[in-house]
Amino acid sequence: MQLSDFGCGTAVLSITALVLLAILIVREYIVPVAKGLKRVPEALVWPYRGDTQRLLSDGEQMYAQRMDKYGPVFSTWILGRRSIVIGALDTVKWCLTKEHGLLEADWPASTRLLLGKGSLAASSGERHLLLRKLLKPAFSLPGVAQMVPKMGAIAEQCMSKWASKGRVQGLLAAKEFTFRVILELVFGFEEGRLSPELVDHYTNTFIVLAEHLFSYPINFPGFGFWTGMKAKKALIDIIKDNMNYIRERQKRVGTASDVDQVRAISCVEEILVKLEEAEEQMSDDDVADMLVNLLFAGHDTSAHTLTRLLAELPRHPEVWDRLKREQAEVVAEQGPEMSADALKAMTYLEVVIKEMQRLHPIVGGVFRKATEDFELPGGFYIPKGRQIFLNLGHSLKYDERWAGETGRLSPHCFCPERWLSEEGQKTGAFLPFGAGLRMCIGFLLAQTEMKVFVATLVRGYSYAPEDVNEPWNNWPFGGEPVHDLQMQIKKI
């Protein structure tokens, strides 16, 4: 073959590739619009690359700039797919109610693959409803209420250990607590089987997985997705090994069908008992996928909100003082033990957590896909198959109840008291866990463990971050302090 032939062949291949790419892009943009409806405004971005990097690193600023230019509904590219971004509260709420109808869950490929086909996030239709039915009893109000005493014991053990050292990284401390709650109360690990080294190993493995949930799905060494898949396999092996241990423990305690006898050491134990009775069986891989998904419901969301609170409370001594007064009243009325009734009486602590979730929502948005052509409120045409990103974070932070407020009630200010006002009691844009059929099934667990953590801290400890103005990264999941929030802690 002549060198000129090789050069000619390369040129032909290059031209062919460019033509195919151009055809793909044109097909994406030239979509007929139904008569009488409007085309969604297009953001001027590079195809495929689009706004992915900005969404992950500074989604709030990206959306604000796009909204100023195109309005609250616009089209861009996210993780290689054309996506319609929606931030108007009424439209977001409308979309959340259309699950199993006009819309279905549609997370990016990397998220679906890393969480697995057995997870709630990756399931749809009847399968999704079946999984929620299976999990619902364990994460119901009674189910979570019975976890509270043990949760309080875990919080006290963790904080006592941190205080004995005198210094701890706030981010890692919050992750250690929430991960122990998941391992012991949800996954059913016996405390004696969990050495500090093992907890650290499990925690770090999960962190690696979480960091690569939103990545380009290239399963090849050197790419983030490949690293995430390795971490996911390690977690699956850990979970399946513990499931086998639980089955053996069930056999020692009694028959698997005797729910009252083997019930309630953990959520997993109850789930395994129900699976024995279910008509439709699930493989251990599917159950493990489902449990990995629960890690995000009860661990990551709680840990990051708690870290935000650890950073924020020292800037507001009046909030800390009011929390201490409330805890003193709760202990006087309910006793020193953590219980569901005691948590119910912590009304001020509840709005403190609520305010942090408003100001720094962990889940900034959710993905959906149109199952058919339809009209979006506002007269916009949405074609079948189009990906939609519902911007929950913008709706939360810029709730119309606080629009135009200045001073402490400004949307940008940390002010728990806003929720105790007349306006705060009205229905608004508080959607930190979503809504509708896809509302986070672990939201009660997340709220409960956050209240237990802060209540335990306020009752018996004092702490001080070494840098109250430590900067934060915007990724992953709600951001992290760049130095993990180094802080001094002591028992009082």
C-alpha positions in Angstrom: 0.0 0.0 0.0 1.3 3.4 -0.9 1.6 6.1 1.8 -0.7 8.3 -0.3 -3.3 5.5 -0.3 -3.1 5.4 3.5 -3.5 9.2 3.7 -6.5 9.1 1.4 -8.1 6.3 3.4 -7.6 8.2 6.6 -9.2 11.3 5.1 -12.2 9.4 3.9 -12.7 7.9 7.4 -12.4 11.3 9.0 -14.9 12.9 6.6 -17.3 9.9 7.1 -17.0 10.3 10.9 -17.7 14.0 10.7 -20.7 13.5 8.4 -22.1 10.9 10.8 -21.6 13.2 13.8 -23.2 16.1 11.9 -26.2 13.9 11.1 -26.6 12.8 14.8 -26.4 16.5 15.9 -28.9 17.6 13.3 -31.3 14.8 14.3 -31.1 16.0 17.9 -31.9 19.6 17.0 -34.4 19.2 14.2 -37.5 17.9 16.0 -40.9 18.8 14.7 -43.0 20.8 17.2 -46.7 20.0 17.6 -49.0 22.7 16.3 -49.8 25.4 18.7 -46.9 24.6 21.1 -43.6 26.3 21.7 -40.1 24.9 21.2 -38.0 24.8 24.4 -35.3 27.5 24.1 -31.9 26.1 23.3 -28.8 27.1 25.3 -25.8 27.8 23.1 -23.4 25.1 24.1 -21.2 22.5 22.5 -23.1 19.3 21.6 -22.6 16.3 24.0 -20.3 18.2 26.3 -22.8 21.0 27.0 -23.3 22.0 30.7 -22.1 18.8 32.3 -19.0 20.3 34.0 -20.8 23.4 35.2 -23.8 21.4 36.5 -21.5 19.3 38.6 -19.2 22.0 39.8 -21.5 25.0 40.2 -25.1 24.0 39.2 -26.8 26.9 41.0 -24.8 29.6 39.2 -25.2 27.8 35.8 -28.9 27.6 36.2 -29.2 31.2 37.3 -27.3 32.4 34.2 -29.3 30.2 31.9 -32.6 31.2 33.4 -31.8 34.9 33.1 -31.2 34.4 29.4 -33.7 31.7 28.4 -36.3 31.5 31.2 -37.1 28.8 33.7 -37.3 26.1 31.0 -34.4 25.5 28.6 -32.6 22.8 26.7 -28.9 21.9 27.1 -26.6 18.9 27.1 -25.9 16.9 30.3 -23.5 13.9 30.3 -23.7 13.5 26.6 -27.5 13.7 26.3 -29.8 16.6 25.3 -31.8 17.5 28.4 -34.6 20.0 29.2 -33.8 21.7 32.5 -36.8 22.9 34.6 -36.6 25.1 37.7 -40.1 26.7 38.0 -41.7 25.3 41.2 -45.2 24.6 39.8 -43.8 22.8 36.8 -41.3 20.8 38.9 -44.2 19.7 41.1 -46.3 18.9 38.1 -43.6 16.7 36.6 -43.0 14.8 39.9 -46.7 13.7 39.9 -46.4 12.2 36.4 -44.3 9.1 37.3 -45.5 5.9 35.6 -47.4 8.1 33.2 -46.0 10.8 31.0 -42.6 10.5 32.7 -40.3 7.8 34.1 -37.1 7.9 36.0 -34.1 8.2 33.8 -30.8 8.6 35.5 -27.6 8.9 33.5 -26.1 5.6 32.3 -23.2 5.8 34.8 -25.7 6.1 37.7 -27.9 3.3 36.6 -25.0 0.9 36.1 -23.2 1.8 39.3 -26.4 1.5 41.4 -27.4 -1.7 39.5 -30.6 -3.0 37.9 -32.0 -4.1 41.2 -31.9 -0.6 42.7 -35.0 1.6 43.2 -33.3 4.3 41.1 -32.9 2.1 38.1 -36.3 0.4 38.3 -39.6 1.6 36.8 -43.2 0.6 36.4 -44.4 -2.5 38.3 -40.9 -3.4 39.3 -40.4 0.0 41.1 -43.8 -0.4 42.9 -42.8 -3.9 44.0 -39.5 -2.7 45.5 -41.1 0.2 47.3 -43.7 -2.2 48.8 -41.0 -4.5 49.9 -39.0 -1.7 51.6 -41.8 0.4 53.0 -42.4 -1.4 56.3 -38.7 -1.2 57.3 -38.7 2.6 56.6 -42.1 3.4 57.9 -42.6 5.6 61.0 -42.9 2.6 63.3 -39.9 0.9 61.6 -37.6 3.9 62.0 -39.0 4.7 65.5 -37.7 1.4 66.9 -34.2 2.2 65.6 -33.9 5.4 67.7 -32.5 4.0 71.0 -29.7 2.1 69.2 -29.1 5.1 67.0 -28.6 7.2 70.1 -26.1 4.7 71.5 -24.1 4.8 68.2 -24.0 8.6 68.3 -22.8 8.6 71.9 -20.1 6.0 71.1 -18.8 7.9 68.2 -18.8 11.3 69.9 -17.1 9.9 73.0 -14.4 8.4 70.8 -13.9 11.7 69.0 -13.8 13.7 72.3 -11.1 11.3 73.7 -8.9 12.3 70.8 -9.8 16.0 71.1 -9.8 16.6 67.4 -11.7 15.2 64.5 -12.5 15.9 60.8 -16.2 17.0 60.8 -17.0 15.5 57.4 -15.4 12.1 58.2 -17.1 12.1 61.6 -20.5 12.6 60.1 -19.9 9.9 57.6 -18.7 7.5 60.2 -21.8 8.0 62.3 -24.3 7.7 59.4 -22.4 4.7 57.9 -22.5 2.9 61.2 -26.3 3.5 61.4 -26.7 1.9 58.0 -24.3 -1.0 58.6 -25.9 -2.0 62.0 -29.5 -0.9 61.7 -30.2 -1.3 58.0 -27.7 -4.0 56.8 -27.7 -5.9 60.1 -24.0 -6.1 60.8 -23.5 -7.1 64.4 -21.4 -4.6 66.4 -18.9 -7.3 67.2 -18.2 -7.9 63.5 -17.4 -4.2 62.9 -13.9 -3.2 63.9 -13.0 0.6 63.5 -10.7 -0.5 60.6 -13.5 -2.4 58.9 -15.9 0.6 59.2 -13.2 2.9 57.7 -12.7 0.4 54.8 -16.4 0.1 54.1 -16.8 3.9 54.3 -14.0 4.7 52.0 -15.2 2.1 49.5 -18.6 3.7 49.4 -17.1 7.2 49.0 -15.2 6.0 45.9 -18.5 4.7 44.4 -20.4 7.9 45.2 -17.7 10.1 43.7 -18.2 8.5 40.3 -22.0 8.1 40.1 -22.1 10.9 37.6 -19.3 10.1 35.1 -18.9 9.1 31.5 -19.7 5.4 31.4 -16.3 4.2 30.1 -15.4 1.0 31.9 -11.7 1.1 31.2 -8.7 1.5 33.5 -7.9 5.2 34.1 -11.5 6.4 33.9 -13.6 7.3 36.9 -16.5 5.0 36.0 -14.1 2.0 36.0 -12.9 3.0 39.5 -16.5 3.3 40.6 -17.4 -0.1 39.2 -14.5 -1.7 41.2 -15.8 -0.1 44.4 -19.4 -1.2 43.6 -18.2 -4.8 43.2 -16.4 -4.7 46.6 -19.5 -3.3 48.3 -21.7 -6.0 46.7 -19.4 -8.7 47.9 -19.5 -7.3 51.5 -23.3 -7.0 51.5 -23.8 -10.5 50.1 -21.5 -12.0 52.6 -23.4 -10.4 55.4 -26.8 -11.5 53.9 -25.5 -15.1 54.1 -24.4 -14.5 57.7 -27.9 -13.2 58.5 -29.6 -16.2 56.9 -27.5 -18.5 59.1 -28.4 -16.4 62.2 -32.1 -16.7 61.2 -31.8 -20.5 61.1 -30.3 -20.5 64.6 -33.0 -18.2 66.0 -36.0 -20.0 64.5 -37.8 -20.6 61.2 -37.6 -18.0 58.5 -41.4 -17.7 58.5 -41.6 -16.8 62.1 -41.5 -13.0 61.6 -42.1 -12.1 65.2 -39.2 -14.3 66.4 -36.5 -13.2 63.9 -37.8 -9.7 63.3 -36.2 -6.4 63.8 -32.5 -6.8 64.3 -32.2 -4.9 61.0 -34.1 -3.8 57.9 -32.3 -6.4 55.8 -33.5 -9.2 58.1 -37.1 -8.1 57.7 -36.6 -7.8 53.9 -35.1 -11.4 53.7 -38.0 -12.8 55.7 -40.5 -11.0 53.3 -38.7 -12.3 50.3 -39.1 -15.9 51.5 -42.9 -15.2 51.5 -43.0 -13.3 48.2 -44.3 -14.8 45.0 -41.7 -13.0 42.9 -38.2 -13.9 43.9 -35.1 -11.7 43.7 -31.6 -12.8 43.2 -29.0 -11.9 45.9 -27.4 -9.5 43.3 -30.7 -7.6 42.9 -31.1 -7.4 46.7 -27.5 -6.2 47.1 -28.2 -3.5 44.4 -31.2 -2.4 46.3 -29.2 -2.1 49.5 -26.4 -0.1 47.8 -29.1 2.3 46.7 -30.3 2.6 50.4 -26.8 3.8 51.3 -27.5 7.0 49.5 -30.9 7.4 51.2 -29.6 7.0 54.7 -25.9 7.9 54.6 -24.7 10.4 52.0 -27.6 12.8 52.3 -27.5 12.9 56.1 -23.7 13.0 56.3 -23.4 16.1 54.1 -26.3 18.0 55.8 -24.7 17.2 59.2 -21.4 18.5 58.0 -23.0 21.7 56.8 -24.6 22.1 60.2 -21.3 21.5 62.0 -19.8 24.4 59.9 -22.8 26.7 60.2 -23.8 26.5 63.9 -20.7 28.1 65.3 -21.6 31.2 63.3 -24.9 31.4 65.1 -24.4 31.2 68.9 -28.1 32.2 69.4 -29.2 29.1 67.5 -26.9 26.9 69.5 -28.1 28.4 72.8 -31.8 27.8 71.8 -31.0 24.2 70.9 -29.4 23.6 74.3 -32.5 25.1 76.0 -34.7 22.8 74.0 -32.7 19.7 74.8 -32.7 20.6 78.5 -36.5 20.8 78.3 -36.8 17.5 76.4 -34.6 15.6 78.9 -36.6 17.0 81.8 -39.9 15.9 80.2 -38.9 12.7 78.4 -35.8 11.5 80.3 -32.2 11.2 79.0 -32.9 8.2 76.6 -33.3 8.8 72.9 -36.7 7.8 71.8 -39.2 8.6 69.1 -41.3 10.6 71.5 -38.2 12.7 72.6 -37.4 13.4 68.9 -41.0 14.5 68.3 -40.6 17.1 71.0 -37.5 18.6 69.3 -39.4 21.1 67.2 -36.7 23.7 67.0 -34.0 21.2 66.1 -36.4 20.1 63.3 -36.5 23.5 61.7 -32.8 24.0 62.1 -32.2 20.9 60.0 -35.0 22.0 57.6 -33.3 25.3 57.1 -30.0 23.7 56.3 -31.7 21.4 53.8 -33.3 24.5 52.2 -30.0 26.5 52.0 -27.8 23.6 50.9 -30.0 20.8 49.3 -28.0 17.6 48.9 -30.0 16.4 45.9 -29.9 19.3 43.5 -32.2 17.7 40.9 -33.6 14.5 39.5 -33.7 13.1 36.0 -36.9 12.0 34.1 -37.6 10.8 30.6 -40.7 11.5 28.5 -42.6 8.3 27.7 -44.7 10.1 25.0 -45.0 13.5 23.4 -46.8 15.9 25.7 -47.4 19.6 26.5 -45.4 21.0 29.5 -47.2 23.7 31.5 -46.3 27.0 29.8 -47.1 25.6 26.4 -43.8 23.9 25.7 -43.6 20.8 23.5 -41.7 17.8 25.0 -40.9 15.0 22.5 -41.0 11.3 23.5 -37.7 10.1 24.8 -36.3 13.5 25.8 -34.4 13.6 29.1 -35.6 16.1 31.7 -33.7 17.5 34.6 -35.9 18.8 37.5 -33.9 21.4 39.4 -35.1 20.9 43.0 -32.3 23.0 44.4 -33.4 26.2 42.8 -37.0 25.6 43.8 -35.9 25.0 47.4 -33.7 28.0 47.8 -35.8 30.5 46.0 -39.1 29.6 47.5 -41.7 32.3 46.7 -42.5 32.6 50.4 -39.1 34.4 50.9 -38.9 36.2 47.6 -38.0 39.8 48.0 -37.1 39.4 51.7 -34.0 41.1 53.1 -32.1 40.8 56.3 -32.4 37.5 58.2 -35.2 36.3 56.0 -33.3 36.7 52.8 -33.2 33.4 50.8 -29.4 33.4 51.2 -29.4 33.6 55.0 -29.5 30.8 57.6 -32.6 31.5 59.6 -34.4 28.5 61.2 -37.1 30.9 62.6 -38.5 31.5 59.1 -40.2 28.0 59.4 -41.9 29.0 62.6 -43.5 32.1 61.1 -47.0 32.2 59.5 -45.5 32.1 56.0 -43.3 29.2 57.0 -46.3 27.1 58.0 -47.8 27.4 54.5 -47.2 24.9 51.8 -44.2 25.9 49.7 -41.2 24.6 47.8 -39.7 22.3 50.4 -38.8 19.2 48.3 -35.4 18.0 49.6 -36.4 14.4 49.1 -38.5 14.8 46.0 -42.3 14.1 45.8 -44.8 11.7 44.3 -44.1 8.0 43.7 -40.4 8.6 43.5 -40.1 10.4 46.9 -37.0 9.1 48.7 -38.1 6.0 50.6 -35.4 6.6 53.3 -36.3 10.2 54.1 -37.6 9.3 57.6 -34.4 7.5 58.4 -32.3 10.4 57.2 -34.3 13.0 59.2 -34.2 10.8 62.3 -30.5 10.1 62.3 -29.7 13.8 61.8 -31.9 14.8 64.8 -30.2 12.1 67.0 -26.7 13.2 66.0 -27.3 16.9 66.7 -29.3 16.2 69.9 -26.5 14.0 71.2 -23.9 16.7 70.3 -25.8 19.6 71.9 -26.6 17.6 75.1 -23.1 16.5 76.0 -20.4 18.1 73.9 -18.8 21.3 72.7 -16.9 21.8 69.5 -15.2 24.5 67.5 -14.1 24.3 63.8 -10.5 25.4 63.3 -11.6 27.6 60.4 -15.2 28.8 60.5 -14.8 30.3 57.0 -13.3 27.1 55.4 -14.2 27.1 51.7 -16.3 24.4 50.2 -16.1 22.4 46.9 -19.4 22.1 45.1 -19.0 18.4 44.4 -19.9 15.7 45.3 -23.5 15.8 46.5 -24.1 19.2 48.1 -20.4 20.0 48.4 -17.6 19.2 50.9 -15.3 21.4 52.9 -11.9 21.5 51.2 -10.0 20.4 54.4 -12.8 18.1 55.7 -13.8 20.6 58.5 -11.1 20.1 61.1 -12.5 20.8 64.5 -11.8 20.5 68.2 -14.4 18.5 70.3 -14.7 17.8 74.0 -17.2 16.3 76.4 -18.9 18.7 78.9 
